[in-house]
Amino acid sequence: MIALKNIKIADIFRGVLYLGFIVAVLFSKQKNWWVLLFFAIMLAYTILKYAKPHWKIFNPDRTKPKFDFINSLGIFKYTEDGFTVTLNDKPQPFKWDDITRIVAYKEDLLAVDEICLLTEDKNGRGFTVSESVNGWYQFTVALQKHFGFDEWWMAKVAQPPFARNEMVLFEKK
């Protein structure tokens, strides 16, 4: 049974609109069956949202975030004097004072670009992480805090699209 008191005006409007498109396709000279199928599915979804509100597709558990990328430390662990990055299941510790160079650049992945950071220390060790790495955001915040480079670096590296746009963020003299 559909609970009429919970129906939203926007959903009524959508349902009428979908039904109108279905009728228009059925009475047109050129019957586009893909368009008809699309609007029929959309109308069914709109109706089922109220007829079966207990279905998981209409009522997902929003109490658990799927992925909290802003607050996630990901592959990084932080201490007062440095951080540890875990790459290929091998933790590699770095001290803030040992970092000698941080370079930001962009890789062209054909359809999109990905911003990367190359971090090197005084022992010649280094690693590269990209914005798709779990913990990226908190890592960039920590680097900004400890080395104080330009806060608009990411926007500068991002534009223009599909160019490498390499930028040295920090270099110890």
C-alpha angles and dihedrals in degrees: 000000000000115000101227095191091064098051114116122220090233090057091050089051091048092049092051090046093050091047090050092053091048092052091045092053093046092052097041122103091233107053109203103196094189091058090047091050092048095052092042090055091047091050091048091050092050092050096043091051087071100029094053106023092156092066110111094233089064097038111036120180101260094176092083116061112226091220127350098205096167096060099029117114089198113174092356133088120187133212131174093264100037148318142268122227119198112214121172089354090301117116113220116193121212128185119219091230091054095057108107104171141019119186125184121201141153129243120211109230093179099246096035140013126237124208115224136188124212112200121189133183134206092264092062093254119133146155139201125223129180133209090261091065117107106252096027096128096050090045092055090048091051092048091048090050095050101038102028099216126162109309091213094056094114093054090048093051092045095059132102098030123240094017122111093235094188114196129181106225098179135007125173111222 
